[in-house]
Amino acid sequence: MKKFFNPHSVAIFGSMKEGKTGSDLVRNITEGGFKGKVYPISHTGDQIFGLNIKKDFKDLDIDLAVIAIPSQFIPSILEKLGNKGVRSVIIISAGFSEVGNIKGEERIREIAKKYNMRIIGPNCAGIMNTEYNLFASIEVRALKGETAFITQSGALGGVVLMMAEEMGFGFSKFISYGNRCDVDEADLIKYLQDDYQTKVIAVYIEGLKDGRKFLAQAKKTLPKKPIIVIKSGKSKAGMRATSSHTGSLAGEDRIYDAAFKQSGILRVDNVREMFDLSRGLIYYQKIKGNKIAIVTNSGGPAVMTTDKLEELGLAVPEPSPSLKDRLKTSLPSNISLRNPFDLLAYGSAENFAFVCEEIASEYDAIIAIFVPTAYMDSTKIAKALGKVKDKIKKPIFASFMAGRLVKKGIEELNSYGIPNYGTGERCAKVIQKIVLYTSNLEGTKDA
């Protein structure tokens, strides 16, 4: 598996004409800054991006082969690669089980087994290792980050990468595995659980061929790293679409849902929730309790956040009388101290910091909601929150609302490792999932 992500040499099989998949792969790998050897291979010869196109590969030392040729020619190429001792192969090409070509897919699986070869694909978009500058994929190059994204759908993977680029969100690894004739989700999770660059594993699946294997591996990985899953195909129509897309048998969604909950996998409904939860887990992998405080200068958003927290089973309790007394000594008398702690127009950086520091002993996490007027400086609030976060050692989540007035403040929050969300309700959803993950871990330890 290591040679998929850390190869010394990559061979690309495919048409090297401009606009063709082979050419795109070579461009992505070379422009991405890969430091190893790159071998474009096509019967045409010539050059591409300053590299000589090889007509054959019998004298080449290849760690990783990436194949983008018509499906009927793939078995013979695999036989030759197997005889050369190549053990890691990515098949980008489609035309297999997703279109009913079950025998063709079975044939490449047999060849892989014969030569002890591992195959990602077919019908996939390739892989990336941002730390190694390896972009063996037809998708846009990922930014560097700490979340690994595994996707059964290459097209969805491309959408996620483009959304991430716009958000400035990075990935440690990107893996589109398509029809998984050999390497599957469980194999990839097993590899990633010991990858020091990866803090969070996110997975998009449409169905599982071996659910027991997946869940068994997830249970081994979860004590080390959280796993987030988007599972599509909930409805009957969605299940039908899943079957025609990657040849997967989707199965009853309620069975998946129950299995995810039992194992401790964190299921989300959509890509935005995946991004939200990934960002939260990168900064805070544990929240040991369900008592949440809201510190705000705006009542409306705080009320909606309170509703969402309680809807999700989290507690928003009032502070103890002694804590109220301590707060009263330093705050204006008309500030609400019942939780939400509503600072009203007195929501200065000093007051945000003071309240967060004082209440930390009675709460397990804090949501800071800030809505500026035209002349309030959001960066001062962000800096104050960042400094107090280091003192209290409790998770702080932020919702700076919204647009250009808080843009610089959000950048400041990022520098302090405080995740910011467009609404307090989104903060609440992330906190609830992290509390659940923490609870599952503690339950595992007790067992």
MIDOVEX-968880 format. One record per residue (C-alpha): residue number from 0; residue in one letter; x, y, z. Coordinates in nm, 3 decimals, padded with zeros to 5 digits. Layout:
// MIDOVEX-968880
NUM_A_X_Y_Z $
...
This chain:
// MIDOVEX-968880
0_M_00.000_00.000_00.000 $
1_K_00.286_00.240_00.073 $
2_K_00.391_00.249_-00.292 $
3_F_00.054_00.396_-00.386 $
4_F_00.129_00.704_-00.178 $
5_N_00.509_00.719_-00.161 $
6_P_00.641_00.584_-00.493 $
7_H_00.986_00.665_-00.626 $
8_S_00.862_00.629_-00.983 $
9_V_00.525_00.653_-01.161 $
10_A_00.438_00.519_-01.506 $
11_I_00.131_00.657_-01.686 $
12_F_-00.029_00.444_-01.958 $
13_G_-00.264_00.628_-02.194 $
14_S_-00.301_00.864_-02.485 $
15_M_-00.066_01.160_-02.451 $
16_K_-00.261_01.381_-02.690 $
17_E_-00.371_01.713_-02.543 $
18_G_-00.705_01.682_-02.365 $
19_K_-00.678_01.305_-02.319 $
20_T_-00.673_01.139_-01.977 $
21_G_-00.313_01.022_-02.004 $
22_S_-00.196_01.374_-02.087 $
23_D_-00.397_01.518_-01.797 $
24_L_-00.241_01.271_-01.555 $
25_V_00.112_01.356_-01.665 $
26_R_00.036_01.727_-01.636 $
27_N_-00.104_01.689_-01.284 $
28_I_00.193_01.485_-01.166 $
29_T_00.461_01.705_-01.318 $
30_E_00.301_02.042_-01.238 $
31_G_00.223_01.918_-00.886 $
32_G_00.594_01.898_-00.810 $
33_F_00.645_01.522_-00.778 $
34_K_01.015_01.460_-00.713 $
35_G_01.036_01.101_-00.837 $
36_K_01.068_00.961_-01.187 $
37_V_00.772_01.009_-01.423 $
38_Y_00.734_00.781_-01.725 $
39_P_00.464_00.865_-01.984 $
40_I_00.405_00.545_-02.185 $
41_S_00.234_00.536_-02.525 $
42_H_00.305_00.371_-02.859 $
43_T_00.325_00.717_-03.021 $
44_G_00.656_00.815_-02.862 $
45_D_00.753_01.187_-02.881 $
46_Q_00.759_01.423_-02.578 $
47_I_00.512_01.570_-02.329 $
48_F_00.573_01.842_-02.069 $
49_G_00.948_01.803_-02.122 $
50_L_00.943_01.425_-02.072 $
51_N_01.021_01.159_-02.328 $
52_I_00.721_00.936_-02.402 $
53_K_00.831_00.574_-02.375 $
54_K_00.703_00.322_-02.627 $
55_D_00.762_00.030_-02.391 $
56_F_00.846_-00.019_-02.024 $
57_K_01.047_-00.339_-02.011 $
58_D_01.364_-00.160_-01.890 $
59_L_01.193_00.078_-01.647 $
60_D_01.190_00.052_-01.268 $
61_I_00.825_00.123_-01.180 $
62_D_00.678_00.159_-00.829 $
63_L_00.331_00.278_-00.930 $
64_A_00.146_00.228_-01.258 $
65_V_-00.150_00.448_-01.353 $
66_I_-00.358_00.310_-01.640 $
67_A_-00.593_00.512_-01.861 $
68_I_-00.637_00.296_-02.173 $
69_P_-00.947_00.122_-02.319 $
70_S_-01.070_-00.156_-02.091 $
71_Q_-01.010_-00.440_-02.339 $
72_F_-00.634_-00.379_-02.339 $
73_I_-00.590_-00.366_-01.963 $
74_P_-00.549_-00.740_-01.884 $
75_S_-00.245_-00.774_-02.112 $
76_I_-00.081_-00.466_-01.960 $
77_L_-00.142_-00.602_-01.610 $
78_E_00.018_-00.936_-01.701 $
79_K_00.330_-00.756_-01.824 $
80_L_00.342_-00.534_-01.514 $
81_G_00.298_-00.838_-01.292 $
82_N_00.586_-01.017_-01.461 $
83_K_00.803_-00.708_-01.401 $
84_G_00.723_-00.712_-01.030 $
85_V_00.501_-00.401_-01.024 $
86_R_00.271_-00.439_-00.725 $
87_S_00.073_-00.111_-00.711 $
88_V_-00.166_-00.017_-00.994 $
89_I_-00.436_00.247_-01.034 $
90_I_-00.689_00.186_-01.312 $
91_I_-00.861_00.510_-01.413 $
92_S_-01.038_00.346_-01.709 $
93_A_-01.411_00.274_-01.697 $
94_G_-01.604_00.002_-01.881 $
95_F_-01.630_-00.266_-01.614 $
96_S_-01.896_-00.366_-01.360 $
97_E_-02.060_-00.022_-01.372 $
98_V_-02.169_-00.103_-01.729 $
99_G_-02.229_-00.473_-01.670 $
100_N_-01.882_-00.598_-01.767 $
101_I_-01.853_-00.826_-01.466 $
102_K_-01.624_-01.075_-01.642 $
103_G_-01.375_-00.804_-01.737 $
104_E_-01.352_-00.687_-01.378 $
105_E_-01.318_-01.043_-01.251 $
106_R_-01.031_-01.097_-01.495 $
107_I_-00.827_-00.805_-01.360 $
108_R_-00.900_-00.925_-01.005 $
109_E_-00.760_-01.269_-01.097 $
110_I_-00.444_-01.113_-01.242 $
111_A_-00.395_-00.905_-00.929 $
112_K_-00.422_-01.214_-00.712 $
113_K_-00.184_-01.409_-00.938 $
114_Y_00.094_-01.151_-00.899 $
115_N_00.021_-01.034_-00.543 $
116_M_-00.067_-00.698_-00.699 $
117_R_-00.288_-00.431_-00.538 $
118_I_-00.527_-00.239_-00.763 $
119_I_-00.722_00.081_-00.696 $
120_G_-01.016_00.113_-00.936 $
121_P_-01.119_00.061_-01.207 $
122_N_-01.350_00.350_-01.296 $
123_C_-01.183_00.590_-01.053 $
124_A_-01.026_00.938_-01.051 $
125_G_-00.694_00.842_-00.892 $
126_I_-00.514_00.936_-00.572 $
127_M_-00.318_01.221_-00.412 $
128_N_-00.065_01.252_-00.132 $
129_T_-00.019_01.624_-00.075 $
130_E_00.279_01.587_00.156 $
131_Y_00.466_01.391_-00.113 $
132_N_00.346_01.618_-00.398 $
133_L_00.192_01.315_-00.564 $
134_F_-00.117_01.401_-00.771 $
135_A_-00.186_01.083_-00.967 $
136_S_-00.539_01.194_-01.046 $
137_I_-00.750_01.359_-01.312 $
138_E_-00.903_01.599_-01.058 $
139_V_-00.784_01.944_-00.945 $
140_R_-00.488_01.924_-00.710 $
141_A_-00.576_01.931_-00.342 $
142_L_-00.435_02.180_-00.096 $
143_K_-00.227_02.039_00.188 $
144_G_-00.422_01.955_00.504 $
145_E_-00.497_01.698_00.773 $
146_T_-00.814_01.525_00.647 $
147_A_-00.799_01.218_00.423 $
148_F_-01.093_01.188_00.184 $
149_I_-01.190_00.850_00.040 $
150_T_-01.462_00.852_-00.224 $
151_Q_-01.640_00.587_-00.425 $
152_S_-01.750_00.853_-00.674 $
153_G_-01.475_01.025_-00.870 $
154_A_-01.707_01.303_-00.986 $
155_L_-01.816_01.382_-00.630 $
156_G_-01.450_01.376_-00.533 $
157_G_-01.383_01.642_-00.794 $
158_V_-01.665_01.858_-00.660 $
159_V_-01.532_01.822_-00.304 $
160_L_-01.183_01.922_-00.415 $
161_M_-01.312_02.233_-00.593 $
162_M_-01.525_02.332_-00.296 $
163_A_-01.228_02.276_-00.066 $
164_E_-01.004_02.492_-00.284 $
165_E_-01.255_02.778_-00.264 $
166_M_-01.272_02.741_00.115 $
167_G_-00.896_02.706_00.161 $
168_F_-00.951_02.357_00.306 $
169_G_-00.674_02.102_00.255 $
170_F_-00.635_01.725_00.247 $
171_S_-00.361_01.487_00.352 $
172_K_-00.473_01.220_00.107 $
173_F_-00.738_01.196_-00.164 $
174_I_-00.843_00.854_-00.289 $
175_S_-01.107_00.785_-00.552 $
176_Y_-01.142_00.405_-00.561 $
177_G_-01.432_00.354_-00.803 $
178_N_-01.542_-00.009_-00.847 $
179_R_-01.295_-00.142_-00.581 $
180_C_-01.217_-00.464_-00.763 $
181_D_-00.935_-00.511_-00.511 $
182_V_-00.846_-00.228_-00.270 $
183_D_-01.155_-00.123_-00.077 $
184_E_-01.256_00.125_00.193 $
185_A_-01.137_-00.101_00.475 $
186_D_-00.788_-00.140_00.321 $
187_L_-00.757_00.237_00.284 $
188_I_-00.877_00.310_00.637 $
189_K_-00.627_00.056_00.772 $
190_Y_-00.345_00.236_00.591 $
191_L_-00.459_00.581_00.702 $
192_Q_-00.496_00.495_01.071 $
193_D_-00.117_00.511_01.107 $
194_D_-00.059_00.799_00.865 $
195_Y_00.083_01.079_01.082 $
196_Q_-00.030_01.346_00.834 $
197_T_-00.395_01.244_00.870 $
198_K_-00.601_01.348_01.174 $
199_V_-00.949_01.281_01.032 $
200_I_-01.073_01.021_00.782 $
201_A_-01.377_01.115_00.572 $
202_V_-01.548_00.863_00.344 $
203_Y_-01.816_00.885_00.075 $
204_I_-01.980_00.549_00.003 $
205_E_-02.275_00.430_-00.200 $
206_G_-02.265_00.072_-00.077 $
207_L_-02.034_-00.186_00.080 $
208_K_-01.944_-00.524_-00.067 $
209_D_-01.806_-00.650_00.265 $
210_G_-01.977_-00.463_00.547 $
211_R_-01.830_-00.686_00.819 $
212_K_-01.474_-00.617_00.704 $
213_F_-01.540_-00.243_00.690 $
214_L_-01.694_-00.226_01.038 $
215_A_-01.425_-00.448_01.191 $
216_Q_-01.153_-00.221_01.054 $
217_A_-01.342_00.093_01.158 $
218_K_-01.357_-00.031_01.519 $
219_K_-00.979_-00.077_01.516 $
220_T_-00.920_00.267_01.365 $
221_L_-01.167_00.477_01.566 $
222_P_-00.965_00.476_01.892 $
223_K_-00.685_00.641_01.690 $
224_K_-00.879_00.864_01.450 $
225_P_-01.239_00.968_01.390 $
226_I_-01.414_00.842_01.077 $
227_I_-01.681_01.055_00.907 $
228_V_-01.910_00.890_00.653 $
229_I_-02.149_01.026_00.391 $
230_K_-02.368_00.734_00.283 $
231_S_-02.589_00.802_-00.017 $
232_G_-02.868_00.589_-00.157 $
233_K_-03.116_00.639_00.129 $
234_S_-03.429_00.631_-00.087 $
235_K_-03.541_00.359_-00.326 $
236_A_-03.462_00.586_-00.620 $
237_G_-03.122_00.666_-00.468 $
238_M_-03.048_00.295_-00.425 $
239_R_-03.134_00.239_-00.792 $
240_A_-02.904_00.525_-00.896 $
241_T_-02.626_00.382_-00.681 $
242_S_-02.649_00.044_-00.850 $
243_S_-02.620_00.197_-01.198 $
244_H_-02.339_00.436_-01.098 $
245_T_-02.068_00.207_-00.958 $
246_G_-02.227_-00.135_-00.974 $
247_S_-02.277_-00.134_-00.596 $
248_L_-02.553_-00.303_-00.403 $
249_A_-02.669_-00.026_-00.175 $
250_G_-02.875_-00.224_00.079 $
251_E_-03.121_-00.094_00.337 $
252_D_-03.014_00.244_00.469 $
253_R_-03.146_00.179_00.820 $
254_I_-02.906_-00.116_00.851 $
255_Y_-02.613_00.106_00.757 $
256_D_-02.729_00.373_00.997 $
257_A_-02.754_00.131_01.288 $
258_A_-02.415_-00.021_01.211 $
259_F_-02.246_00.320_01.193 $
260_K_-02.395_00.423_01.528 $
261_Q_-02.298_00.097_01.695 $
262_S_-01.938_00.115_01.576 $
263_G_-01.889_00.488_01.652 $
264_I_-01.865_00.609_01.291 $
265_L_-01.989_00.968_01.258 $
266_R_-02.246_00.991_00.981 $
267_V_-02.324_01.324_00.815 $
268_D_-02.587_01.405_00.554 $
269_N_-02.395_01.611_00.303 $
270_V_-02.061_01.754_00.192 $
271_R_-02.096_02.080_00.387 $
272_E_-02.150_01.887_00.710 $
273_M_-01.846_01.676_00.626 $
274_F_-01.632_01.989_00.591 $
275_D_-01.777_02.137_00.911 $
276_L_-01.713_01.827_01.118 $
277_S_-01.368_01.768_00.969 $
278_R_-01.260_02.120_01.063 $
279_G_-01.395_02.078_01.415 $
280_L_-01.223_01.742_01.466 $
281_I_-00.890_01.868_01.338 $
282_Y_-00.880_02.115_01.629 $
283_Y_-01.078_01.925_01.895 $
284_Q_-01.107_01.547_01.893 $
285_K_-01.261_01.530_02.240 $
286_I_-01.531_01.718_02.432 $
287_K_-01.576_01.547_02.768 $
288_G_-01.930_01.641_02.856 $
289_N_-02.245_01.796_02.710 $
290_K_-02.271_02.130_02.894 $
291_I_-02.238_02.408_02.636 $
292_A_-02.210_02.782_02.696 $
293_I_-02.297_03.053_02.444 $
294_V_-02.126_03.391_02.467 $
295_T_-02.271_03.648_02.228 $
296_N_-02.335_04.011_02.149 $
297_S_-02.651_03.926_01.953 $
298_G_-02.960_03.767_02.107 $
299_G_-03.138_03.630_01.799 $
300_P_-02.862_03.400_01.668 $
301_A_-02.792_03.287_02.025 $
302_V_-03.155_03.182_02.077 $
303_M_-03.155_02.978_01.755 $
304_T_-02.829_02.815_01.860 $
305_T_-02.974_02.730_02.201 $
306_D_-03.273_02.565_02.035 $
307_K_-03.046_02.356_01.812 $
308_L_-02.822_02.247_02.102 $
309_E_-03.118_02.124_02.304 $
310_E_-03.274_01.960_01.997 $
311_L_-02.948_01.764_01.956 $
312_G_-02.953_01.647_02.317 $
313_L_-02.692_01.888_02.452 $
314_A_-02.739_02.092_02.769 $
315_V_-02.740_02.473_02.792 $
316_P_-02.759_02.514_03.172 $
317_E_-02.754_02.837_03.367 $
318_P_-02.434_02.914_03.560 $
319_S_-02.410_02.848_03.932 $
320_P_-02.498_03.136_04.170 $
321_S_-02.132_03.177_04.263 $
322_L_-02.031_03.209_03.898 $
323_K_-02.306_03.465_03.838 $
324_D_-02.177_03.668_04.131 $
325_R_-01.823_03.667_03.993 $
326_L_-01.947_03.785_03.654 $
327_K_-02.163_04.060_03.802 $
328_T_-01.866_04.224_03.970 $
329_S_-01.702_04.307_03.636 $
330_L_-01.988_04.342_03.386 $
331_P_-02.262_04.603_03.332 $
332_S_-02.580_04.525_03.526 $
333_N_-02.809_04.483_03.224 $
334_I_-02.608_04.200_03.067 $
335_S_-02.788_03.863_03.066 $
336_L_-02.596_03.600_03.264 $
337_R_-02.832_03.306_03.228 $
338_N_-02.667_03.128_02.929 $
339_P_-02.664_03.248_02.661 $
340_F_-02.437_03.513_02.811 $
341_D_-02.560_03.810_02.610 $
342_L_-02.311_04.097_02.621 $
343_L_-02.537_04.324_02.414 $
344_A_-02.361_04.637_02.288 $
345_Y_-02.094_04.581_02.554 $
346_G_-01.956_04.289_02.352 $
347_S_-01.599_04.417_02.354 $
348_A_-01.293_04.196_02.316 $
349_E_-01.223_04.235_02.688 $
350_N_-01.575_04.126_02.787 $
351_F_-01.575_03.827_02.551 $
352_A_-01.242_03.712_02.694 $
353_F_-01.342_03.776_03.056 $
354_V_-01.668_03.580_03.032 $
355_C_-01.509_03.286_02.844 $
356_E_-01.233_03.257_03.104 $
357_E_-01.469_03.280_03.401 $
358_I_-01.726_03.029_03.277 $
359_A_-01.479_02.765_03.153 $
360_S_-01.482_02.575_03.484 $
361_E_-01.855_02.497_03.456 $
362_Y_-01.888_02.420_03.084 $
363_D_-01.742_02.163_02.845 $
364_A_-01.735_02.381_02.531 $
365_I_-01.810_02.741_02.437 $
366_I_-01.975_02.890_02.129 $
367_A_-01.879_03.254_02.069 $
368_I_-02.128_03.435_01.844 $
369_F_-02.024_03.778_01.721 $
370_V_-02.227_04.011_01.499 $
371_P_-02.041_04.340_01.435 $
372_T_-02.174_04.682_01.359 $
373_A_-02.017_04.867_01.066 $
374_Y_-01.734_05.003_01.283 $
375_M_-01.655_04.711_01.519 $
376_D_-01.319_04.539_01.468 $
377_S_-01.371_04.161_01.443 $
378_T_-00.995_04.095_01.463 $
379_K_-00.981_04.225_01.822 $
380_I_-01.255_03.983_01.928 $
381_A_-01.079_03.698_01.747 $
382_K_-00.744_03.770_01.911 $
383_A_-00.906_03.788_02.253 $
384_L_-01.076_03.452_02.199 $
385_G_-00.753_03.298_02.072 $
386_K_-00.556_03.407_02.378 $
387_V_-00.820_03.293_02.625 $
388_K_-00.850_02.955_02.449 $
389_D_-00.487_02.881_02.539 $
390_K_-00.559_02.968_02.904 $
391_I_-00.878_02.772_02.964 $
392_K_-00.792_02.454_02.770 $
393_K_-01.156_02.415_02.665 $
394_P_-01.287_02.402_02.307 $
395_I_-01.410_02.732_02.166 $
396_F_-01.619_02.736_01.849 $
397_A_-01.701_03.062_01.675 $
398_S_-01.976_03.200_01.458 $
399_F_-01.866_03.541_01.329 $
400_M_-02.157_03.673_01.122 $
401_A_-02.108_03.766_00.839 $
402_G_-01.940_03.868_00.514 $
403_R_-01.670_04.133_00.469 $
404_L_-01.709_04.277_00.820 $
405_V_-01.576_03.957_00.977 $
406_K_-01.343_03.831_00.702 $
407_K_-01.022_03.940_00.876 $
408_G_-01.154_03.824_01.211 $
409_I_-01.214_03.474_01.072 $
410_E_-00.859_03.466_00.937 $
411_E_-00.740_03.553_01.288 $
412_L_-00.955_03.277_01.439 $
413_N_-00.797_03.026_01.199 $
414_S_-00.449_03.128_01.314 $
415_Y_-00.549_03.041_01.672 $
416_G_-00.708_02.710_01.577 $
417_I_-01.067_02.820_01.643 $
418_P_-01.308_02.683_01.380 $
419_N_-01.564_02.935_01.256 $
420_Y_-01.906_02.850_01.114 $
421_G_-02.164_03.060_00.933 $
422_T_-02.425_02.996_01.202 $
423_G_-02.433_02.886_01.563 $
424_E_-02.655_02.595_01.462 $
425_R_-02.371_02.455_01.253 $
426_C_-02.144_02.486_01.558 $
427_A_-02.403_02.291_01.757 $
428_K_-02.408_02.004_01.505 $
429_V_-02.030_01.975_01.510 $
430_I_-02.015_01.981_01.890 $
431_Q_-02.282_01.712_01.916 $
432_K_-02.084_01.480_01.687 $
433_I_-01.759_01.536_01.878 $
434_V_-01.934_01.472_02.210 $
435_L_-02.071_01.150_02.061 $
436_Y_-01.726_01.045_01.935 $
437_T_-01.574_01.116_02.277 $
438_S_-01.849_00.920_02.452 $
439_N_-01.796_00.623_02.220 $
440_L_-01.422_00.628_02.291 $
441_E_-01.478_00.637_02.667 $
442_G_-01.723_00.349_02.632 $
443_T_-01.462_00.151_02.441 $
444_K_-01.208_00.210_02.715 $
445_D_-01.454_00.107_02.986 $
446_A_-01.528_-00.214_02.798 $
